C-alpha cells in the first residue's frame, strides 16, 4: 500500500528508477492506454541499465506515444513511500510537435484530452499527484 508521494527539487542521478512525462500535443494532454488495461496513464516507465533518467524519459515518450519531435524539461524528482521503503522517479514535461501514425510498443492507443481524467487512472495513488504537483509549479506554462 502506498503511504505517501513526496517531491524534491533534485536527487543524485542514480536515484530515480522511473521517468514519467506530462505531455501535451496541440494544446491537449497526452494519455496512454496499455493494451492489457482499460485505464489511462501518463507516458513513462522504468529506467534501463546504462541510461540517464533523461534518456529514459525520451525513450519512453517515443515508445509510448510515437513522439518524434518534442521539447523535454525536468519538473522535479518524486518518491513513492510504500511498505517502509522509498523509491524515486523523475517527472518531466514535454511539448510534442510531431507524432508517428503507428505505435510500436505495449500501448494500444494514445488519447488527446482537453483535461486530465477525473478517474480511470492506472496508478490512481501516484499519477494524479504528479500532475497536481506540476500544475502547482506552473507547468504547463
N, C-alpha and C positions, 0 to 999 in steps of 0.2 A: 504494500500500500504506500502510495506517495504521501509523504508528510508535508513537503514544502518545496516550492520553487524559489530559488534565490537568484539575485542578479549582481554582477560585478562589472566594473569598468574594464578590467583586463585580468589575464591569468598567464601563467607560464605557457609557452607554446605547446608543450607536450600534454598539458592537462585536458583540453577539450577532446572528447572522443566522438562527438557528433557535430554536425552543422545543420542548421535549419535556416531556411531562406524565406523572408517575407517578400514575395514577388508581385510586381504589378506589370500589366501589359495593356497598353491603350486605355489607361485610366481605370482598369479593373483589377481586382485581386485574383491571383492565380492559386487555385487549389487543385489537388490531385486526388484521384480515386484509384486505389490499388485494385488490381484485377480480382483479388480474392476477398474484397470487402465492399461494403456499400457506403462506408463512412468516408469523410473528407479529411485531408491533411495538408499541411504546408509541405512544399518540397524540402527534402533533406535526407540525411542518412548518416551512416556510420563511417568514420574515418578509416581509411585503409593504411596498412603499413607503408611508411616512407612518404606519406602525404603530409603537407601542411594542412591546417584546418581550412585555410582559404582555398587550397586546391580541392579539398573535399567539397566545399560549398559550390565551386564552379562545376565540378564533375556531377554532383547530384542535381544541380539546377538543369544542366543539359540532359542528363539521363531521365529525369522525371518530368520535364516539361518540353523538351525539344528546343530549349532556348539556345540559339546560336550567336546572338548578339545581345549583350546586356552590360550594364554597369553594376558593379557589386561593391558594397561598402559594409564594414563591420558596424554592428549596433552595440552589442555588449556580449559578455560571457554570462551564461546561466548555469545553474546547477539544479539537480533534482535530488532531494534527500528522500531515501527510501530504505526502510529496514536498517536504519543506523548508518548507512553509507551514503556518500555524496558523489554523484557522477556529473561531469561537466560537459557542456556543449557551447558552441559559438552561434550567436544569432547574427544573421546578415540581412540586409535589404538589397533588393535588386530591381532595377528598371529594365525590363526586357523590351528590345526593339525588333527582334526577329525570332520567329518560331518555325521549326521544321513542321511539315504537314503530318508526319508519322512519328509515333513514339516507339522507342526501341528498348523498353525496359518492362518491369513488372507493373507499370502504371497503365490502367485501362483507358483512362481519359483525364484530361485536364478540364477544369471548369473556370470560366472567367466570370467573376461575380462582382456586382456593384458594391456589396457589403459582405463581410465575413459571415459565415453561417452562425446562427444562434445556438444550434445544437448539431448533432450528427457528426461530431469530431471523432476521428480515430483515437486521438490522445487527448481526451477532454480535460484531464487534470494538468496538462502541460501546455499544449499549443495555444489555447486561448489566453493564457497568462503571458506567453511570449509576445503575442500580438498586442495585448494590453500594455505591456511594458514599452514596446516600440512606439505605440501611439502616445504614451506618456512622454516619451523622449522627442516627440515631434516628427516621427517617421511614419508614413512618408510625408515629405515637406509639401 
